Amino acid sequence: KPTGDSDNNEVEEDGLQLWEKVKEVEKNAKKQGALFTIDTTQEIISDFGVEFIVSMSKALNKKPTGDSDNNEVEEDGLQLWEKVKEVEKNAKKQGALFTIDTTQEIISDFGVEFIVSMSKALNKKPTGDSDKSNSDKTKSDDGGAKKNPFLPPEKHLLICEIMKTHNLVFNKFNVVDYHMILSTIDFQHQSEPLTVSDFAALWKSINNMNLLGFYNCGSLSGASQPHKHMQMIPLPMTPRLQDTETPVDHAIFSSSTS
């Protein structure tokens, strides 16, 4: 329908004209360095009769960014892994990080294998009050509820900030080397579902690093800390498993093909 004065930002209703506008803006955006196409390979995966198109790329670590934050680690997974090892070494040197000695046993139940870590040393687990080198007490000064360990995170355990939404820190008392925690910078509750920003931060953390990420949502899944956080551990979880394999892989893939 013809109108009076036209808005220059308004494209004619003709679809062909709109498509020409799309191509023109794309060409200019690439010329200005504002638009990036990530090189990928596509694979079609069928699951329960439904075909999924999966685009895979190893170039996400080269994704251009704007001005970088000094506390923000580059997306290159290798650089992040070097940072992880550096912070772990310093945290142990400062007496801020403790690895609990355990023995592992694999237990099978209904076709699913569970890795069980056993330790007799938990009664000797250091606490905030007994650790002279730790200035952050685990309890408030009035003897009340425990302090939130993620607000702020302990400085010797902080690896870096991820995407300005999450902090990547070490699990202070761990049974697995390089057991890391990805907590939200602002307080969100552990019973809330994961958001797009949670998944984005998790992917950026594990990209090009051989890690398994998981989320205990609420007390029924074993969460003891109300501040929202995801966890990551290196793979393989035990020498018996290969590369990215987890104990439940067999059960998952056998059920999807049955």
ChimeraX commands (.cxc) that place a marker at each C-alpha (Angstrom):
marker #1 position 0.00,0.00,0.00 radius 0.5
marker #1 position 1.54,3.33,-1.05 radius 0.5
marker #1 position 2.23,5.76,1.75 radius 0.5
marker #1 position 3.45,9.32,2.01 radius 0.5
marker #1 position 7.00,9.95,3.12 radius 0.5
marker #1 position 8.90,6.65,3.13 radius 0.5
marker #1 position 11.27,5.48,5.83 radius 0.5
marker #1 position 14.73,4.88,4.35 radius 0.5
marker #1 position 15.17,1.94,6.76 radius 0.5
marker #1 position 12.00,0.31,5.44 radius 0.5
marker #1 position 12.51,-2.17,2.59 radius 0.5
marker #1 position 9.85,-2.55,-0.10 radius 0.5
marker #1 position 7.56,-5.51,0.43 radius 0.5
marker #1 position 8.84,-7.25,-2.72 radius 0.5
marker #1 position 10.80,-10.30,-1.50 radius 0.5
marker #1 position 13.33,-9.98,-4.32 radius 0.5
marker #1 position 14.18,-6.43,-3.30 radius 0.5
marker #1 position 14.57,-7.55,0.33 radius 0.5
marker #1 position 16.96,-10.33,-0.75 radius 0.5
marker #1 position 19.06,-7.80,-2.66 radius 0.5
marker #1 position 19.16,-5.68,0.48 radius 0.5
marker #1 position 20.30,-8.70,2.52 radius 0.5
marker #1 position 23.18,-9.42,0.11 radius 0.5
marker #1 position 24.21,-5.76,0.01 radius 0.5
marker #1 position 24.36,-5.45,3.82 radius 0.5
marker #1 position 26.25,-8.75,4.13 radius 0.5
marker #1 position 28.86,-7.65,1.59 radius 0.5
marker #1 position 29.38,-4.35,3.40 radius 0.5
marker #1 position 29.50,-5.99,6.84 radius 0.5
marker #1 position 32.27,-8.37,5.75 radius 0.5
marker #1 position 34.15,-5.49,4.15 radius 0.5
marker #1 position 33.98,-3.56,7.42 radius 0.5
marker #1 position 35.19,-6.60,9.41 radius 0.5
marker #1 position 31.90,-6.78,11.34 radius 0.5
marker #1 position 30.70,-10.17,10.07 radius 0.5
marker #1 position 32.55,-13.48,10.33 radius 0.5
marker #1 position 31.76,-16.86,8.76 radius 0.5
marker #1 position 33.20,-19.79,10.71 radius 0.5
marker #1 position 34.47,-22.62,8.51 radius 0.5
marker #1 position 32.65,-25.85,9.40 radius 0.5
marker #1 position 32.03,-29.37,8.18 radius 0.5
marker #1 position 28.54,-30.82,8.29 radius 0.5
marker #1 position 27.46,-34.28,9.26 radius 0.5
marker #1 position 23.97,-35.78,9.37 radius 0.5
marker #1 position 23.35,-37.91,12.46 radius 0.5
marker #1 position 20.24,-40.04,12.81 radius 0.5
marker #1 position 18.76,-40.72,16.24 radius 0.5
marker #1 position 15.41,-42.46,16.80 radius 0.5
marker #1 position 14.47,-41.83,13.16 radius 0.5
marker #1 position 15.17,-38.10,13.33 radius 0.5
marker #1 position 18.02,-36.67,11.29 radius 0.5
marker #1 position 20.10,-33.87,12.81 radius 0.5
marker #1 position 22.46,-31.64,10.84 radius 0.5
marker #1 position 25.56,-31.12,12.99 radius 0.5
marker #1 position 28.04,-28.38,12.07 radius 0.5
marker #1 position 31.52,-28.94,13.49 radius 0.5
marker #1 position 34.38,-26.47,13.68 radius 0.5
marker #1 position 37.79,-26.34,15.33 radius 0.5
marker #1 position 38.16,-22.68,14.46 radius 0.5
marker #1 position 36.04,-21.23,17.28 radius 0.5
marker #1 position 39.24,-20.58,19.20 radius 0.5
marker #1 position 40.14,-18.09,16.45 radius 0.5
marker #1 position 36.86,-16.20,16.73 radius 0.5
marker #1 position 37.67,-12.46,16.70 radius 0.5
marker #1 position 36.75,-10.50,19.82 radius 0.5
marker #1 position 36.50,-6.86,20.70 radius 0.5
marker #1 position 38.60,-5.19,23.34 radius 0.5
marker #1 position 39.89,-7.89,25.66 radius 0.5
marker #1 position 39.70,-7.82,29.43 radius 0.5
marker #1 position 43.05,-8.49,31.10 radius 0.5
marker #1 position 41.34,-11.00,33.35 radius 0.5
marker #1 position 39.74,-12.68,30.35 radius 0.5
marker #1 position 41.66,-15.61,28.89 radius 0.5
marker #1 position 41.84,-15.96,25.12 radius 0.5
marker #1 position 39.44,-18.50,23.63 radius 0.5
marker #1 position 42.29,-20.73,22.49 radius 0.5
marker #1 position 41.87,-23.85,24.61 radius 0.5
marker #1 position 45.62,-24.47,24.70 radius 0.5
marker #1 position 46.26,-21.06,26.22 radius 0.5
marker #1 position 43.52,-21.63,28.78 radius 0.5
marker #1 position 44.97,-25.03,29.68 radius 0.5
marker #1 position 48.38,-23.46,30.28 radius 0.5
marker #1 position 46.69,-20.92,32.56 radius 0.5
marker #1 position 44.94,-23.74,34.42 radius 0.5
marker #1 position 48.23,-25.54,35.09 radius 0.5
marker #1 position 49.94,-22.33,36.16 radius 0.5
marker #1 position 47.20,-21.41,38.66 radius 0.5
marker #1 position 47.05,-24.98,40.02 radius 0.5
marker #1 position 50.80,-25.01,40.67 radius 0.5
marker #1 position 50.66,-21.67,42.48 radius 0.5
marker #1 position 47.53,-22.59,44.48 radius 0.5
marker #1 position 49.20,-25.72,45.83 radius 0.5
marker #1 position 52.33,-23.73,46.61 radius 0.5
marker #1 position 50.23,-21.22,48.58 radius 0.5
marker #1 position 48.44,-24.04,50.46 radius 0.5
marker #1 position 45.07,-23.04,49.00 radius 0.5
marker #1 position 44.35,-26.22,47.00 radius 0.5
marker #1 position 44.08,-29.73,48.42 radius 0.5
marker #1 position 43.86,-33.05,46.57 radius 0.5
marker #1 position 42.36,-35.84,48.67 radius 0.5
marker #1 position 44.12,-39.16,48.16 radius 0.5
marker #1 position 41.65,-41.81,46.98 radius 0.5
marker #1 position 41.46,-45.24,45.43 radius 0.5
marker #1 position 39.07,-45.88,42.56 radius 0.5
marker #1 position 36.80,-48.81,41.92 radius 0.5
marker #1 position 34.39,-49.39,39.04 radius 0.5
marker #1 position 31.03,-50.85,40.09 radius 0.5
marker #1 position 28.51,-52.10,37.54 radius 0.5
marker #1 position 24.79,-51.79,38.21 radius 0.5
marker #1 position 22.11,-52.67,35.62 radius 0.5
marker #1 position 24.68,-52.36,32.84 radius 0.5
marker #1 position 25.89,-48.92,33.91 radius 0.5
marker #1 position 29.40,-48.58,35.28 radius 0.5
marker #1 position 30.04,-46.17,38.16 radius 0.5
marker #1 position 33.47,-44.89,39.19 radius 0.5
marker #1 position 33.57,-44.80,42.99 radius 0.5
marker #1 position 36.39,-42.88,44.70 radius 0.5
marker #1 position 37.08,-43.98,48.27 radius 0.5
marker #1 position 39.09,-42.15,50.92 radius 0.5
marker #1 position 39.80,-42.59,54.62 radius 0.5
marker #1 position 41.33,-39.14,54.88 radius 0.5
marker #1 position 38.14,-37.05,54.87 radius 0.5
marker #1 position 38.30,-36.76,58.65 radius 0.5
marker #1 position 41.59,-34.91,58.11 radius 0.5
marker #1 position 40.12,-32.54,55.52 radius 0.5
marker #1 position 41.46,-29.02,56.22 radius 0.5
marker #1 position 38.92,-26.35,57.12 radius 0.5
marker #1 position 38.95,-22.60,56.84 radius 0.5
marker #1 position 39.30,-22.10,60.61 radius 0.5
marker #1 position 42.26,-24.47,60.90 radius 0.5
marker #1 position 44.07,-23.26,57.81 radius 0.5
marker #1 position 46.26,-20.40,59.00 radius 0.5
marker #1 position 47.20,-19.40,55.44 radius 0.5
marker #1 position 43.61,-18.84,54.44 radius 0.5
marker #1 position 42.38,-15.39,55.41 radius 0.5
marker #1 position 38.82,-16.13,54.29 radius 0.5
marker #1 position 36.97,-17.92,57.09 radius 0.5
marker #1 position 34.43,-20.53,56.16 radius 0.5
marker #1 position 32.04,-19.22,58.77 radius 0.5
marker #1 position 30.83,-15.70,59.42 radius 0.5
marker #1 position 32.31,-13.77,62.32 radius 0.5
marker #1 position 29.19,-14.34,64.41 radius 0.5
marker #1 position 29.44,-18.10,63.94 radius 0.5
marker #1 position 26.49,-18.17,61.57 radius 0.5
marker #1 position 26.06,-19.67,58.12 radius 0.5
marker #1 position 29.04,-20.52,55.95 radius 0.5
marker #1 position 30.34,-17.87,53.59 radius 0.5
marker #1 position 29.61,-18.18,49.88 radius 0.5
marker #1 position 32.96,-19.40,48.42 radius 0.5
marker #1 position 32.13,-17.89,45.03 radius 0.5
marker #1 position 31.36,-14.31,46.18 radius 0.5
marker #1 position 34.14,-13.46,45.84 radius 0.5
marker #1 position 36.17,-16.54,44.86 radius 0.5
marker #1 position 39.40,-17.22,46.73 radius 0.5
marker #1 position 42.11,-15.36,44.83 radius 0.5
marker #1 position 44.56,-18.28,44.64 radius 0.5
marker #1 position 41.84,-20.55,43.23 radius 0.5
marker #1 position 40.57,-18.13,40.59 radius 0.5
marker #1 position 41.77,-19.13,37.11 radius 0.5
marker #1 position 40.03,-16.48,35.04 radius 0.5
marker #1 position 36.78,-14.80,34.14 radius 0.5
marker #1 position 34.77,-16.40,31.34 radius 0.5
marker #1 position 32.66,-14.20,29.05 radius 0.5
marker #1 position 32.14,-11.65,31.85 radius 0.5
marker #1 position 29.36,-13.87,33.26 radius 0.5
marker #1 position 31.24,-16.69,35.04 radius 0.5
marker #1 position 34.36,-17.31,37.10 radius 0.5
marker #1 position 36.50,-20.38,36.45 radius 0.5
marker #1 position 37.95,-21.58,39.76 radius 0.5
marker #1 position 39.47,-24.72,41.24 radius 0.5
marker #1 position 37.53,-27.00,43.57 radius 0.5
marker #1 position 39.40,-26.36,46.82 radius 0.5
marker #1 position 39.06,-29.96,48.08 radius 0.5
marker #1 position 39.16,-32.35,45.14 radius 0.5
marker #1 position 39.62,-36.05,44.52 radius 0.5
marker #1 position 40.52,-35.51,40.85 radius 0.5
marker #1 position 43.38,-33.36,39.59 radius 0.5
marker #1 position 42.27,-30.22,37.74 radius 0.5
marker #1 position 38.72,-30.42,39.09 radius 0.5
marker #1 position 37.33,-27.02,38.11 radius 0.5
marker #1 position 34.17,-25.09,38.91 radius 0.5
marker #1 position 32.40,-22.59,36.68 radius 0.5
marker #1 position 30.30,-20.31,38.89 radius 0.5
marker #1 position 28.11,-17.37,37.95 radius 0.5
marker #1 position 29.65,-14.01,38.84 radius 0.5
marker #1 position 26.38,-12.74,40.27 radius 0.5
marker #1 position 24.29,-14.89,42.59 radius 0.5
marker #1 position 21.91,-17.32,40.90 radius 0.5
marker #1 position 20.39,-20.32,42.64 radius 0.5
marker #1 position 21.66,-23.84,42.02 radius 0.5
marker #1 position 18.09,-25.11,41.63 radius 0.5
marker #1 position 17.57,-22.98,38.50 radius 0.5
marker #1 position 17.96,-24.58,35.04 radius 0.5
marker #1 position 20.99,-23.78,32.92 radius 0.5
marker #1 position 20.73,-20.74,30.67 radius 0.5
marker #1 position 22.18,-19.93,27.26 radius 0.5
marker #1 position 24.99,-17.95,28.93 radius 0.5
marker #1 position 25.75,-20.97,31.17 radius 0.5
marker #1 position 26.14,-23.24,28.15 radius 0.5
marker #1 position 28.18,-20.62,26.29 radius 0.5
marker #1 position 30.59,-20.25,29.22 radius 0.5
marker #1 position 30.83,-24.03,29.61 radius 0.5
marker #1 position 31.61,-24.51,25.91 radius 0.5
marker #1 position 34.23,-21.78,25.96 radius 0.5
marker #1 position 35.86,-23.45,28.97 radius 0.5
marker #1 position 36.03,-26.96,27.54 radius 0.5
marker #1 position 36.69,-25.98,23.90 radius 0.5
marker #1 position 39.88,-27.78,22.79 radius 0.5
marker #1 position 40.38,-29.18,26.29 radius 0.5
marker #1 position 39.48,-32.78,27.00 radius 0.5
marker #1 position 37.01,-32.16,29.84 radius 0.5
marker #1 position 33.66,-33.47,31.02 radius 0.5
marker #1 position 31.22,-30.83,32.24 radius 0.5
marker #1 position 28.25,-31.54,34.51 radius 0.5
marker #1 position 25.66,-29.74,36.62 radius 0.5
marker #1 position 24.11,-30.87,39.91 radius 0.5
marker #1 position 20.78,-29.03,39.92 radius 0.5
marker #1 position 19.51,-28.84,43.50 radius 0.5
marker #1 position 19.99,-30.95,46.61 radius 0.5
marker #1 position 18.41,-34.11,45.15 radius 0.5
marker #1 position 21.28,-34.33,42.66 radius 0.5
marker #1 position 23.89,-33.84,45.37 radius 0.5
marker #1 position 24.39,-30.07,45.27 radius 0.5
marker #1 position 25.52,-28.70,48.64 radius 0.5
marker #1 position 26.31,-25.12,47.56 radius 0.5
marker #1 position 23.30,-22.89,46.71 radius 0.5
marker #1 position 25.29,-20.58,44.42 radius 0.5
marker #1 position 24.87,-21.74,40.81 radius 0.5
marker #1 position 27.93,-23.54,39.47 radius 0.5
marker #1 position 28.90,-26.19,36.93 radius 0.5
marker #1 position 31.81,-28.58,37.33 radius 0.5
marker #1 position 34.46,-29.91,34.98 radius 0.5
marker #1 position 36.94,-32.77,35.25 radius 0.5
marker #1 position 39.56,-34.04,32.77 radius 0.5
marker #1 position 39.04,-37.08,30.61 radius 0.5
marker #1 position 39.70,-39.96,30.64 radius 0.5
marker #1 position 38.26,-40.38,34.13 radius 0.5
marker #1 position 40.32,-43.51,34.74 radius 0.5
marker #1 position 43.16,-45.20,32.80 radius 0.5
marker #1 position 40.76,-48.02,31.92 radius 0.5
marker #1 position 38.75,-45.62,29.75 radius 0.5
marker #1 position 39.96,-44.14,26.48 radius 0.5
marker #1 position 40.23,-40.46,25.56 radius 0.5
marker #1 position 36.71,-38.92,25.77 radius 0.5
marker #1 position 34.99,-42.11,26.92 radius 0.5
marker #1 position 32.85,-42.00,30.08 radius 0.5
marker #1 position 31.49,-44.94,32.11 radius 0.5
marker #1 position 27.93,-44.41,30.86 radius 0.5
marker #1 position 28.77,-44.31,27.14 radius 0.5
marker #1 position 27.97,-47.98,26.61 radius 0.5
marker #1 position 24.55,-47.67,28.25 radius 0.5
marker #1 position 23.68,-44.51,26.28 radius 0.5
marker #1 position 24.70,-45.75,22.84 radius 0.5
marker #1 position 23.29,-49.24,23.33 radius 0.5
marker #1 position 19.89,-47.79,24.28 radius 0.5
marker #1 position 19.84,-45.40,21.30 radius 0.5
marker #1 position 20.47,-48.21,18.83 radius 0.5
marker #1 position 18.13,-50.76,20.36 radius 0.5
marker link #1:1,2 radius 0.2
marker link #1:2,3 radius 0.2
marker link #1:3,4 radius 0.2
marker link #1:4,5 radius 0.2
marker link #1:5,6 radius 0.2
marker link #1:6,7 radius 0.2
marker link #1:7,8 radius 0.2
marker link #1:8,9 radius 0.2
marker link #1:9,10 radius 0.2
marker link #1:10,11 radius 0.2
marker link #1:11,12 radius 0.2
marker link #1:12,13 radius 0.2
marker link #1:13,14 radius 0.2
marker link #1:14,15 radius 0.2
marker link #1:15,16 radius 0.2
marker link #1:16,17 radius 0.2
marker link #1:17,18 radius 0.2
marker link #1:18,19 radius 0.2
marker link #1:19,20 radius 0.2
marker link #1:20,21 radius 0.2
marker link #1:21,22 radius 0.2
marker link #1:22,23 radius 0.2
marker link #1:23,24 radius 0.2
marker link #1:24,25 radius 0.2
marker link #1:25,26 radius 0.2
marker link #1:26,27 radius 0.2
marker link #1:27,28 radius 0.2
marker link #1:28,29 radius 0.2
marker link #1:29,30 radius 0.2
marker link #1:30,31 radius 0.2
marker link #1:31,32 radius 0.2
marker link #1:32,33 radius 0.2
marker link #1:33,34 radius 0.2
marker link #1:34,35 radius 0.2
marker link #1:35,36 radius 0.2
marker link #1:36,37 radius 0.2
marker link #1:37,38 radius 0.2
marker link #1:38,39 radius 0.2
marker link #1:39,40 radius 0.2
marker link #1:40,41 radius 0.2
marker link #1:41,42 radius 0.2
marker link #1:42,43 radius 0.2
marker link #1:43,44 radius 0.2
marker link #1:44,45 radius 0.2
marker link #1:45,46 radius 0.2
marker link #1:46,47 radius 0.2
marker link #1:47,48 radius 0.2
marker link #1:48,49 radius 0.2
marker link #1:49,50 radius 0.2
marker link #1:50,51 radius 0.2
marker link #1:51,52 radius 0.2
marker link #1:52,53 radius 0.2
marker link #1:53,54 radius 0.2
marker link #1:54,55 radius 0.2
marker link #1:55,56 radius 0.2
marker link #1:56,57 radius 0.2
marker link #1:57,58 radius 0.2
marker link #1:58,59 radius 0.2
marker link #1:59,60 radius 0.2
marker link #1:60,61 radius 0.2
marker link #1:61,62 radius 0.2
marker link #1:62,63 radius 0.2
marker link #1:63,64 radius 0.2
marker link #1:64,65 radius 0.2
marker link #1:65,66 radius 0.2
marker link #1:66,67 radius 0.2
marker link #1:67,68 radius 0.2
marker link #1:68,69 radius 0.2
marker link #1:69,70 radius 0.2
marker link #1:70,71 radius 0.2
marker link #1:71,72 radius 0.2
marker link #1:72,73 radius 0.2
marker link #1:73,74 radius 0.2
marker link #1:74,75 radius 0.2
marker link #1:75,76 radius 0.2
marker link #1:76,77 radius 0.2
marker link #1:77,78 radius 0.2
marker link #1:78,79 radius 0.2
marker link #1:79,80 radius 0.2
marker link #1:80,81 radius 0.2
marker link #1:81,82 radius 0.2
marker link #1:82,83 radius 0.2
marker link #1:83,84 radius 0.2
marker link #1:84,85 radius 0.2
marker link #1:85,86 radius 0.2
marker link #1:86,87 radius 0.2
marker link #1:87,88 radius 0.2
marker link #1:88,89 radius 0.2
marker link #1:89,90 radius 0.2
marker link #1:90,91 radius 0.2
marker link #1:91,92 radius 0.2
marker link #1:92,93 radius 0.2
marker link #1:93,94 radius 0.2
marker link #1:94,95 radius 0.2
marker link #1:95,96 radius 0.2
marker link #1:96,97 radius 0.2
marker link #1:97,98 radius 0.2
marker link #1:98,99 radius 0.2
marker link #1:99,100 radius 0.2
marker link #1:100,101 radius 0.2
marker link #1:101,102 radius 0.2
marker link #1:102,103 radius 0.2
marker link #1:103,104 radius 0.2
marker link #1:104,105 radius 0.2
marker link #1:105,106 radius 0.2
marker link #1:106,107 radius 0.2
marker link #1:107,108 radius 0.2
marker link #1:108,109 radius 0.2
marker link #1:109,110 radius 0.2
marker link #1:110,111 radius 0.2
marker link #1:111,112 radius 0.2
marker link #1:112,113 radius 0.2
marker link #1:113,114 radius 0.2
marker link #1:114,115 radius 0.2
marker link #1:115,116 radius 0.2
marker link #1:116,117 radius 0.2
marker link #1:117,118 radius 0.2
marker link #1:118,119 radius 0.2
marker link #1:119,120 radius 0.2
marker link #1:120,121 radius 0.2
marker link #1:121,122 radius 0.2
marker link #1:122,123 radius 0.2
marker link #1:123,124 radius 0.2
marker link #1:124,125 radius 0.2
marker link #1:125,126 radius 0.2
marker link #1:126,127 radius 0.2
marker link #1:127,128 radius 0.2
marker link #1:128,129 radius 0.2
marker link #1:129,130 radius 0.2
marker link #1:130,131 radius 0.2
marker link #1:131,132 radius 0.2
marker link #1:132,133 radius 0.2
marker link #1:133,134 radius 0.2
marker link #1:134,135 radius 0.2
marker link #1:135,136 radius 0.2
marker link #1:136,137 radius 0.2
marker link #1:137,138 radius 0.2
marker link #1:138,139 radius 0.2
marker link #1:139,140 radius 0.2
marker link #1:140,141 radius 0.2
marker link #1:141,142 radius 0.2
marker link #1:142,143 radius 0.2
marker link #1:143,144 radius 0.2
marker link #1:144,145 radius 0.2
marker link #1:145,146 radius 0.2
marker link #1:146,147 radius 0.2
marker link #1:147,148 radius 0.2
marker link #1:148,149 radius 0.2
marker link #1:149,150 radius 0.2
marker link #1:150,151 radius 0.2
marker link #1:151,152 radius 0.2
marker link #1:152,153 radius 0.2
marker link #1:153,154 radius 0.2
marker link #1:154,155 radius 0.2
marker link #1:155,156 radius 0.2
marker link #1:156,157 radius 0.2
marker link #1:157,158 radius 0.2
marker link #1:158,159 radius 0.2
marker link #1:159,160 radius 0.2
marker link #1:160,161 radius 0.2
marker link #1:161,162 radius 0.2
marker link #1:162,163 radius 0.2
marker link #1:163,164 radius 0.2
marker link #1:164,165 radius 0.2
marker link #1:165,166 radius 0.2
marker link #1:166,167 radius 0.2
marker link #1:167,168 radius 0.2
marker link #1:168,169 radius 0.2
marker link #1:169,170 radius 0.2
marker link #1:170,171 radius 0.2
marker link #1:171,172 radius 0.2
marker link #1:172,173 radius 0.2
marker link #1:173,174 radius 0.2
marker link #1:174,175 radius 0.2
marker link #1:175,176 radius 0.2
marker link #1:176,177 radius 0.2
marker link #1:177,178 radius 0.2
marker link #1:178,179 radius 0.2
marker link #1:179,180 radius 0.2
marker link #1:180,181 radius 0.2
marker link #1:181,182 radius 0.2
marker link #1:182,183 radius 0.2
marker link #1:183,184 radius 0.2
marker link #1:184,185 radius 0.2
marker link #1:185,186 radius 0.2
marker link #1:186,187 radius 0.2
marker link #1:187,188 radius 0.2
marker link #1:188,189 radius 0.2
marker link #1:189,190 radius 0.2
marker link #1:190,191 radius 0.2
marker link #1:191,192 radius 0.2
marker link #1:192,193 radius 0.2
marker link #1:193,194 radius 0.2
marker link #1:194,195 radius 0.2
marker link #1:195,196 radius 0.2
marker link #1:196,197 radius 0.2
marker link #1:197,198 radius 0.2
marker link #1:198,199 radius 0.2
marker link #1:199,200 radius 0.2
marker link #1:200,201 radius 0.2
marker link #1:201,202 radius 0.2
marker link #1:202,203 radius 0.2
marker link #1:203,204 radius 0.2
marker link #1:204,205 radius 0.2
marker link #1:205,206 radius 0.2
marker link #1:206,207 radius 0.2
marker link #1:207,208 radius 0.2
marker link #1:208,209 radius 0.2
marker link #1:209,210 radius 0.2
marker link #1:210,211 radius 0.2
marker link #1:211,212 radius 0.2
marker link #1:212,213 radius 0.2
marker link #1:213,214 radius 0.2
marker link #1:214,215 radius 0.2
marker link #1:215,216 radius 0.2
marker link #1:216,217 radius 0.2
marker link #1:217,218 radius 0.2
marker link #1:218,219 radius 0.2
marker link #1:219,220 radius 0.2
marker link #1:220,221 radius 0.2
marker link #1:221,222 radius 0.2
marker link #1:222,223 radius 0.2
marker link #1:223,224 radius 0.2
marker link #1:224,225 radius 0.2
marker link #1:225,226 radius 0.2
marker link #1:226,227 radius 0.2
marker link #1:227,228 radius 0.2
marker link #1:228,229 radius 0.2
marker link #1:229,230 radius 0.2
marker link #1:230,231 radius 0.2
marker link #1:231,232 radius 0.2
marker link #1:232,233 radius 0.2
marker link #1:233,234 radius 0.2
marker link #1:234,235 radius 0.2
marker link #1:235,236 radius 0.2
marker link #1:236,237 radius 0.2
marker link #1:237,238 radius 0.2
marker link #1:238,239 radius 0.2
marker link #1:239,240 radius 0.2
marker link #1:240,241 radius 0.2
marker link #1:241,242 radius 0.2
marker link #1:242,243 radius 0.2
marker link #1:243,244 radius 0.2
marker link #1:244,245 radius 0.2
marker link #1:245,246 radius 0.2
marker link #1:246,247 radius 0.2
marker link #1:247,248 radius 0.2
marker link #1:248,249 radius 0.2
marker link #1:249,250 radius 0.2
marker link #1:250,251 radius 0.2
marker link #1:251,252 radius 0.2
marker link #1:252,253 radius 0.2
marker link #1:253,254 radius 0.2
marker link #1:254,255 radius 0.2
marker link #1:255,256 radius 0.2
marker link #1:256,257 radius 0.2
marker link #1:257,258 radius 0.2
view
